[in-house]
Amino acid sequence: MKQKRMLLSFSIFVTEHPWWVLLLTLIAVSGMSIGARNLTLETDYRVYFSEENPQLIAFDEIQDTYNKSDSVLFIVEPSDGNVFTSKTLEAIQRLTEKAWKIPYSSRVDSITNFQHTQADEDDLIVADLVVDPQLSREEINKIKQVALHEPLLVNRLISSKGHVSGINVTLQLPGKDPFETTEVASSVRLLAAEIEKSYPDIKIHLTGMAMFTNAFIESAMNDNKTLVPLMYSIVILVLFISLRSFSATFSVIILILFSVVSALGIAGWLGWYLTSTSAIAPTIILTMAIADCVHILATQLHHMRIGHEKKKAIQESLLINFHPVFLTTITTAIGFLSMNFSDAPPFRDLGNIVAIGVMLAWLFSITFLPALMSILPIKVKPKDELNNSLMEHLSEWVIKYRKSLLIFNGALALAMISLVPQNQLNDEFVKYFDKSTEFRQSTDFLNENMGGLYNLEFSIHTNGSGGISEPKFLQNVQQLIDWLKTQPEVIHTNTITDTFKRLNKNMHGDKNEWYRLPENRELAAQYLLLYEMSLPYGLDLNDQINIDKSGIRIITTLESLSSNQVLEIETRIKEWLSQNMTDYKVELASPILMFSHIGSRNIMGMLTGSAIALVLISLILIVAFKSFKLGMISLIPNLIPAGVAFGIWALIDGQVGLGISVVSGMTLGIVVDDSVHFISKYKHARMDKMMNKEDAVRYTFSTVGSAISITSIVLVAGFMVLSLSHFSMNSEMGLLTAITIAVALFMDLLLLAPLLMSMEKK
C-alpha cells in the first residue's frame, strides 16, 4: 500500500506540474546530447577484434616486422580483352605513376614497373618491364611472354590469359584520423575516373583491404541516411493507425528523439566511438523506445474511452503500468547488455548504447510522456470497437481450442527447434556487403578474373641474421611453396624463393637449367645484395624480408572461401608445418583468418552471455510475480521464439555469421516484454479481481492484447527495416530478430494463454 501511495503521489505530481517536468527533461536531454559531438566513426576493420584476439596479435606482429599489407588494388579491364597493347600498357604505366601520389601511398606495383632482371655478360640488368609503352608488336609480345611466365606476376598483377591487369598500391596509414581510408577512397576514385576518361576503352575496378574498410564506413553512413528516416516514417504511420491520436503519436516521436540523442550523447561523453555495427543503435533505440509508450498511452486512452477525465486516466495508466514497464525495461536492458560477452567490440558497444537508450526511454515514458500528454489536447472515441472486437473474438477462440493450441503449438515449436542443428557457423567477409556495393562488385570481378582478395601471410624466421640465404632454409621454404601450390584453394604464392631462382638463372647467362635455388649461402647473399642495390626507391624487398634478413614473408592468395573452408586449410597448413618445418618459427596470420575465427569465438561468448541473461531474467520474473511457477511458465514463451527463429533460419539460409550470432542474447530481453505484460494482467485478474481462469484470459486479451500486438508489429517493422541494409551483419541480424519477435507474439497469444489455463485448476 505504501508503494502504491508513492506511485499515486508521483503520478499526481507529474500531471499537476507538467511544465516543471518538461523543463527538467529538456535541461537533462540538452546536457546529455551535447556529448554526441565527441562521437567519432571508427573505420578500421580491426575494431571487430579485441586487443586480446590471438589472430589479431599474430597479424600485427607480421605487420610490424614487414611493410603493412593495407592496399588498394586497381583492376584494369580493357574492352578488347588484351592487356598487351600499346594503349593499355600506356594507361597502366600512367596509372602506376599517378598512384604514387595517392594519400599515404608507400609502394606501387604493376606489370609496367615490375623489376625485370636479365644478364648482360657478367652484369645484372634490373629495369622496369615496360620502360616505354610505344613499342613494336614484337617488343610487346616479348613483354607478354615475360609477364605471363613470371610466377611473381601471374594471378597477382596479370591474369593467366592476359585479359586484365592489376596495380597494387600499398598504404602506410598513420591511424590518427578515422577518415584516412575515406580520403584514400576518394583519391583513388578520382584517379580511376581520370584514367577511364582518358582511355574510354578501359574500365577500372577498385578493391583491396582499404576499399574493404571504406565499405564499412559507407555502409554505416548509408544506413543512417536511408534506414533511420524510413523507420521514423513506419513508426509514425503504425502509431497513428494504432493509437488514432495525433497528440499521442507526436508525444511518442519526441520521446523517441530524446531517447536516441541522449543515448548517443552519453556514449560520446564516455569516449565511445561508432562503427558500421554500433551505428545502427539509433534505429534499434527508436524501435525499442516505443514499447513502454504504447502500453502507457493505450491504457490512458482505454480509460478515457470509458469516461475517465484525461489527467485521471494518465494517473491510472501510470499506476497500472509502472511495474510492468519497469520490469520489461530491466529485462530488455539485460538482454542487450549480454552482448558484452561478444568477442567483437562493436557488438558490445551496440548492446551498451541500446541498453542506455532503452532505460532512458523508460525514464522519459514515466515523466516526460505523461507531462506532455496532460498539456496536449486529445480527443477519443467512446469505445474502440474494432480492437476490442478482435481481441474478444481471439480470446474466445483461444479458450475454446486451448488444448488443441497447446498440443499443436508445442509440436510446431519442437519441430522447428529440431532444425536448429542444420545451421552452420559460417561466414564470408567479402559477402558482408551485398552485390549493389562497389566493393563487392569489384571483388567478385577480381575473384572471377585474376586472383582474389583473400590472403594468408606466413612469417618464417631462421636461427640468425642473414639466415634466409642458407640453402637448407630456402629448400625447406620451396617445399612449403610446392605443397601450397597443390592445394585446390591456392591461386598464387608470392615468395622470395622465386626471386632467388631468377637471380641464379640471370647470373648463369640466363640459361633455363639454372632456374633453381643457389646451393651456396655466400653466393645467394651476394645475388640478393646485388639485386637490392639495383632496385629503385619504393620497390625494395622490405615487404618480403625483415631488416636483418633473418626472416621472410610469404603471401598466399586464396580463392573466395567461407570461414569454415579457411579454417580447414589453416588446419592442413599447420599439420604440414608440424611435420616438415620444425626447425623454424612460423607465424600464420591475415584478416581472413581473423574473421574466420571470430565467428566461433563470438558464439561461445554469446552462449555465456545468454545463459547469464537467462538466469538473471528468470530470477527477476520470479521475484516480480512472487511466484516460482509463473516465473518458470514465463520462460517457455521466452525461450521458444529464438529456437523457432533459428529453425526457420535453417530453412531460409542455414549460414550463421557474425551478425546472427548475437541475436539469441539480444532478443531474449525483448521477447520477455510481451509475456511480462500478459502474465501481469492475468495475475491481476486472478488475484485482485478474483476471476476464474477463462475470464482472466478474456480480461488479459481485452486490456493488453492490442498493446502487445502494436508494440510487436512496430518492433518487427523496425528490425525488418534493418534487413534492408546493404551490410549483411546488420541485415541478417535485423531479419532474424524480426522473425524472433513475430514468433514471440504468436507464442504469447496462442501458447502462453493455453499454458496458463492448463497449469491451474479453476
N, C-alpha and C positions, 0 to 999 in steps of 0.2 A: 504493500500500500504506500509506503514511504517513497519507493521508487516511482510509483505511478503519479504521486503528488508532485514530485520533482519534474517529471516529464510534462505534466499539465502546466506547471508554472513556467517551464521553458517554452512550451508552445504558445502560451498566452503572451509571454514577453516578445517572442518573435513576431506575432501577428499584431500586437498593440504598439510596438516600436519598430516598425519596418524600416523607416528611414535611417535609424541608427545602425541597424543590421546591414543595410545596403552600403552605408558609408564605410563601416568597418571592413566589409567584404572587398570593396573597391581598393581600400588602402592596402589590405593584405595581398590582393592579386597584383597590384602595381609593384609592391616590394618584391614579390616572388618572380614576376615575369621579367623584371629588369635583368635578371641573371641570364636570360636567354641570349643576351649579347655576347656572353662568354662561350657559347656553344660553337664548336668547330666541327667540320666534317672530316673524319679520318678516312683517308682513301686507300691506304696500303693494304693489300690482301693479307699481309702478316697480322693484321688486327684480329683475324679469326683464330689466332693461335696464342695461347697463354705463354708467358715467359718460361714456364717450366716444360713446355711441349718438347719432347726429345727430338722430334723430326725438325722442328724449327731451330733448335740449338745446333744440330748437326749441319743444317743448311747454312746458318750464319757463320759457322766455323770455316766452311768452304769458301763462302763469300769474302770473309776477312783474309783468307790466305791468297786467293787469286782475285782477278778482276770480277766485279759484280756481273751477274748474268741478266739483270733487268735490261730489256731491249725493246726496240720497235722493229718489226720486220715489214719492209715494203715488198710486196709481191707484184712483179711486173708481168702483165699478160698481154703480149702483142696479138692483134686481131688475126694475123696470118699464121699464128701458131709456131713461129720460128724466132727464137731469141737472137740467132746468129745472122743478123742483117746489120748493115751499117747504121741504119736509122735507130734500131732498137738498142744496139750497143752504145750509140751516142747518147740515147736517153738514159741508159743505166749509168754511164760514166758521169753525165751531168747531175743525175740524182745523187750519185755517190759523193761527188764533190760538194754539193749543196747540203747534204745530210750532216757534214761536219759542223754546220752552223746551227743545228737543232739544239735547243737549250739542254745542257748537261750531257751532251754527246761526248764520249771519250774515245770511241773507235767506230769505224765504218768498214764493213766487209762486203765485198761483192765480187762477181766474176771479173770485173774490169780491173780492180785494184788487187786482185789475188797475186801474191808474191811468187811468181813462177821462177823456178830455178833451172838453169841449164849450164852445161860445161862449154868453156871456150879454151881448148887446150888444157892448161893447168889452172885456169881461173874459173871461179864460180860466179856466174852472172845471175843476179837477182833483180827482177824488174816486174812492173805491172804486166799482167797477162794481156791487157789491151791498153797500149800507150796512145794510139790514135785510131779511133773507130773508122775513119775514112780509109778503108783498106780494100784490096782487091779480093775477088771471090776466093782465090786460092789461099790468101793470107787468113781470111775469115774461117775457111774450112780447117786450117791448121789450128787456129784458136779453139774451134769447136772440138776437134779431136783431143786437144789437151784437156779442155774443161770436162768433157764427157767421160774421160778416163782418169780423172783426178779424184781419188776417194774422199779428199777433204772438201770437194765441191758438190759432187753428185748427191742429190736428195737433201742437200743443205742450202746451197745457193743457186743450184741449177737442177731442173728436173731431169730425170734419166732420158726423156725424149727431147730435151732441149726446147720445150714449148713455153715454159715460164721460168722466171729467174727471181732471186731474192736479194735484197740489200738489207743487211742486218746492222742496226745502229745500237751499239752498247752504250748504256747510260750510267752515269755516276750521280744518282740522286742524293742530295745532301740530307734529305729527310727533315728539313726545318719548316717547310711550308706544305700544308696538306694539299695545295693545288699545284704542286710541282708537276704531277702527272698530267693534270689538265692543261698546263702550259705546253708540255711536250706534245700532247694530242692535238692541240690547236695548231702548233707549228708544223707537225707532220702532215696534217690535213691540208694546210695551205700549200705546202711543198708538193704534195701529191696532185692537188688541183692545178698547180702551175705546170707541172710536167705533162699532165693529161691535156692541158690546153695547148701546150707547145707541140705535143705529139698525139694528135687525135686518134691514131690507130693503136694507142696503148691504154690499157686500163690498169689502175693500181689498187691493190687490196692492202689493208693495214691490219696487222695483228702483232703478236708478241706480248710479253708479260706486262709491259707498260700500258698497252691498249686494254689488256685484261683488267688491270687496276682501274683504268679510266672508265671501263664499262660499269664497274661498281658505282662510281660517282654518278655517272649519267643515269643509271637505273634509279638511284635514290632520288635524284633531282626530278626525274620524270614522274616517279610515283607520287611525290609530294605535289607536283604541278597538276596531275590529272586525277589521281585517286581520291585525294582529300576533298576537292570540290565536288566530285561525283558522289562521295559518301555523304557529304552535307546535303546534297540535293535529295538523295534517297531518304535520309533521316527526316528531313523536313516533310517530305511527301507522306511517308509512313506515319509519322507522328500526327500530322494534321488529319489524315484519314481516320486514324485510330482514336485520337482524343477529341476531334471535332471542335477544337477551340484554338483560335488564333493566339490568345494570351498564353495558354498553356504551352503551345508549340514554341512561341517566341521565348518564353522563360527557359525552356529546355535548351534551346540553341545557345542562349547567352551563358547558361551554366556549363555547357559543353566547352564553349570557347574559353571560359575562365579555367576550367579543369586542365585543358590542353596547354595553354600558355603558362599556367602556374607550374605544372609538372616539368615542362621544358626549362622554365626559369630556375627551378630548384636543381635540375640536372646541370645547368650552367654554373650556378653558384658552387656546386660540388666539384666542378672541374671535369665533368664527364664530357665525352665527345660523341657525335653521331656517326653511324656507319650506314651502309646501304640496308642493313637489317634493322638497327635501332631507329632509323629514320621513319619507319612505319608506325612508331609509337603513337603519334597523334591520331592516326586512323583507328587504332585499337582503342585508345582512350575515348575517342569520340563515340565509338560503338558501345563500350562498356559503361560510360557515364549515364547512358540513357536508362539503364535498368532501374536504379533507385528512383529516378524522377518519375518514371511511368507508374510505379507502384504507389508512390505518394500522390501523384496527380489523379490516377484512376480512382483511388479511394476517396479523394476530395470531391471529384466530380460525381461519384456514386452517391455520396451523402447530400450533395447539392441537388441532385435529381430527385431524391426522396424528400426534399423540402427543407434541408438544413440551411441556415444562413452561411454565407461564404466563410467568414472567419471561424465560425464554429466547425464547419466542415474541414477546414485546414487543420485545426487543433485535433479533431477526431482522427484525421489521417495520420498526423504525427504520432499520436498515442498508439494507434494500431500498428503502424509500420516501423516505428523506431527500432525495435529489437530485431525484426526480420531483416531490415535493410542493413543494419549494423553487422548482423551475423553474416549475411551474404557478402558484404564488403570485405570482412576479415577473411572469409574462405577464398574469395576471388584473389585477394592480395597474396595469400599463402600460395595459391596455385602459380601465380606469376613469379613470386619470389623463389619458387622451387627451380626456376630457370638459372639460378645462381650455381647450380650443380652442373650446368653445361660446361663443356671443355672449351667452348668458343666464347670469348669475352663479349662480342656484340649481342649474343642472346642473353647474357647476364644483364647487360645494360638495358636491353629491351624490356626484360622482366621487371627490373627495378623502376624504370621510368613509368611503365604502365601501372605497377603497384602503387606508386606515388599518386598518379593521376586518378586511379580508382578511389583511393582513400580521400583525396581532395574532393572528388565528385560527391562522395557520401557527405562530407562536411558541408559542402555548398547545398546539398539536397535538403538538409535539415535546418539550414539557416537562411541562405540567400533565396532559395526557391520559394519557401512559404512566405517570406517577407515580400518578395516581388509579387507573388500571386495575391497577397492581401491588398496590394495597391492597384494592380491592373484590373480593368473591368472584365467581367466574364459572364457569359450567358450560357445556360444549359437547357436542354430539353427536359421535360419532366421525367422521362424514362428512356433508357437506351434499349429499345425493344429488340433490335437486331442482335446485339451481343448477348443480351440475356436469353433470347430465344435459342440462339446457337448453343450456348453453354448449358441451358436447361435440357435441350434435346440430347446433347452429348453425355451429360451426367446420367440421364435416364438409360441411355444405350449402354454405358459402361456398367451401370448397376445390374442391368438385365443380363448382360453377357459376361459378367465378371469372371466366371470360371473358365469359359472358352478363351477370353482375352489373356488370362493368366497363363494358360497352357500354350496358346498359340504364340504369344509374345516371348514367353520363356524359351520355347523351342526355336523360334526365329533367332533370338539373341544367341543361343548356344550354337546354332548352325553357322551364323556369321562369324562368331568368335573363333570357331574351329578353322576358319580360313586364314586367321592371322599368321600362322607359321609359313603360309605360302609367300608372304612378303620377304623380300631380300634386302639386306642392308647394302645399298649400292649407290654410287654417285658418279657423276662425270662432270668435272668442274667447268669445262667449256659449255656444257649444256645448262649451266646456271642461268644462261641468257637465251631467250627464245630466238627463233630464226629471223625475227624482224630487226634485230640489232645488228649494227655494222660489224662489231667484233665477231659475233657468231658466224655471220655470212663469210667474212674473210678467213676465219679459222677453218671453217668447213671446206672452203676452196683450197686452202693450204693442205689439209688432210687428203683431199681428193687428187691433188696435182703434184705436190712436192713436199715430201717430209711431213712433219707435224709439229705441234706446239709442245707436246708432252716430252719432257726430258728427264733422264736420270743422270745425276752427276756423281762420278767417282773421284775421290781424292786418295791417291795411293802414295804412301810415304816409305822411302827407303831408310836404310840404317845410318845414313850420314850425308854430309854435304857433298854435292856432285854425284850422288849415288844413282841418279837417273841415267847416267851414261854407262852403267855397269851392264855388260851383255846379258848376264843371267836375269837381271831385273827386266830388261827390255824383252827378253824371250818370254818371261812369265806374263808380262803385260800383253804381249802379242797373242799368247794362248787365250787370255781372257777375251781379247777382241775377236779372235776367231770363233770362240764359243758364243759370244754375244750375237755374232752375225748369223748363227744357226737358229737363233730364237725367232719364232714367227712374228713377234710383236715389234722387233727392232727394224727400223728403217735406215738409220745412219749412225755411225760412231765417229766422233771427232777425237783423234788421238795423235799424240806426238810421235808415235812409232811410224806412222805414215811419212812424216817429215824426215825422220832418220833414214828410212829406206830410200826416199827420193834423193836425199843428200849423198848417200852411199853410191847410188847409181850415177849421180852427177860427177862425183869425184873419181869415177872409174870410166870416164869418157862417155857417159850416158848409155852404157851398154845394159840392155834389159836384164841380163843374167845377174847383174849386181844390184838389182832392186830387192834388197834384203837388208836386214839389220846388221850394223857393224859388229864385228866379232872382237873388237879391241876397245877397251874403255877410253884410253887416251885419244884414239882416233875418233871415236864417237863424240867426245867432248870437244875436240878441235873442230869437227864439222859443225857442231851446234854453235860454237863461238863465232866461227866464220860467217855462218848464216845470220846470227843475231846482229852482228856488226853491219851487215848489208841491208837490214830491214829499215824502212823509213819510219819516222816518228809516228806513233799511234798504232803501228801494226806489229808491235813486238810480241813476244811469246808469254807475256805475263798472265794471259788468260788460260794458259795451259801448264805453265811451270812456275813453282814458287821461287822466292828470291835466291835462296842458296842451292837451288837445283837438287833438293832432297826429296821432292815430291812432284807428282804430275796430276792434272785433272783430265778426266775423260768425260765427254758429254755424249750420252747415247740418246738418240731421238726415237721415240716410240710412236706407233700409230695411235689413233684415238681409242682410249680404253676406259672401261668402267673402273671404279675404285677396287672392286674385287679382283679384276684382272691385273691391276697394278700390284696389288698385294701378292698375287700368285707369282708374278715374275720376280718380285723382290725376294720372295722365299727361295725361288730357284737360284737366283744370283748368290744369295748368302750361303746356300748349300754348296754351290760350286766353289766359292771363295774359301769356305772352311775346309774343303778337300784339296784345293790346288794352290792356294796363295797364303799359306800360313806364316811365311817369313816376313810379310809386310803388313803394316797397318793400313786398312782400307776403310774409308768412310763413304757411305752412300746416302745421298740426300737430294731433294728437289721439291719445288712447290707441289707437283703432282703427288709425291709421296706424302707430303704433309696433309693434303686434302683427303687422300685415300685413307689415312689412319684416323683422321679426326671423327669420322662417322661412328666408328665402333667405340672410340673413347667417349664421344658425346652420349651415345646410347647408355653406356654404363653409368655415366654421371647422372643422366636424367632418370634412370631407373631408381637410383638412390634418392634423388630429389623428389620423385613422385611418391616413393614409399614413405618418406618423412612427411610430405604434404598430406598424404592419406591418413597417417596416424594422427597428425595434428587436427585435421578437419574432423576426423571421427570423434576425437575427444571433445572438440568444441561443440559438435552437434549433440553428443550425449549429455553434456552439461547444459546446453541451451534448452533441449527438450525435456530435461530432467527425467529422461527415460533411456535406459540402455537398449531396450527393444526398438524404440523409434529411431535411435541413433544408428543401430545396425541395419534396420529396414531401409533407412535413407541411403545407405551405401550401395544398395543394389541398383537403383536407377542412376546412381552417380558413377559407378564403375563400368556398367554395361555400355554406355554410349561410346567411350573410347575404343573398347574392344570391338564393338559392331562396326564403328567407323574404319578401323584398321582392316577388318574383314572385307568391307566394301572396297577399301583401297586396294586390297589384293586382287579384286576383280577389275578395278579401273586401270591400275598401273602395276602394282606389285613391287615397285622400287622405293625403298625408304632412304631418303637422302638426309642431308644435314638439317634442312628446314623442318622436315616432318618429325625428326627425332625428338623435338621439344614439345610436340602437340599434346601428348598424354598428360604431362605435368601441368601445362598451361591451361588446358580445358577442364581439368579436374576441379579447379576453383570456380570456373564459370558455370558448369552444369549443376553445381550444388545449389546455385541461386534459386532456380525454379522449384526444386524439391523442398528446399527450406521453406519457401513461401507456402507451398502446397501443404506440407506437413504442419506448419504453424497454424494455418487456418483450420485444418482438420482437427488438430488437437484443441484449438479454441472452441470449435463447435462441440466436441465431445465432452470436454472438461468444464467449460464455462457455460455453455448453452444447454448442456445435458441432452444432446441429440443422440439418436441411435446412429449406427454406422452409415446407413443408407442416407439419412438426412444430412449427416455430417459431410458426406461426399457431395450431395447436392449443394450445400452451403459453400463448400470449398470451390466448386466449379463456378458458382454464381459470383463469388467475391474476388477470386484470384485467377480464374481461368482465362479471362480476357487479358489481364495484365501480363501473365507469363507468356501467353501467346504473342502479344505485341512485342515484348522485350526479345523473345526468341527470334521472331521474324526480323526485327531490326538487327540483332546480332548476326543472324545468318546472312542478311543483306550486306552488312558491313564486312564480314570476312569473305563473302563472295566477291566484293569489290577488290579485295586484296588479291584474289585469284586472277584478276586481270593484269597484274603486274608482269612486266617483261622479265623480271628476275625470279627464277624458279624457287629459290629459298622462300621468298615471300608468297608467291602464287600458290605453291603446293601447301605451305603452312595454312594459308587462307582457306583453300578449298577443303582440306581435311578438317580444319576447325569448324567450318560451316556445316559439314556433314555431321560432325560430332554433336553440335548444338541442336541440329534438326532431329537427330536420333534421340537426344535427351528430352526434347519437348514431347516427342512421340511416346517415350517411355514414361514420362511423368503423367501424361494424360491417360494413357491406355494400359500401363502396367502398375504404376505406383498405387492408383486408386484401388484396383482389384487386390493388390498385395496387402494394403492396409485393411481392407474388409476381411480378407481371408485370415488375418492374424488375430482378429477379435471375434468374440462370440456374439455380441449384441450389436 
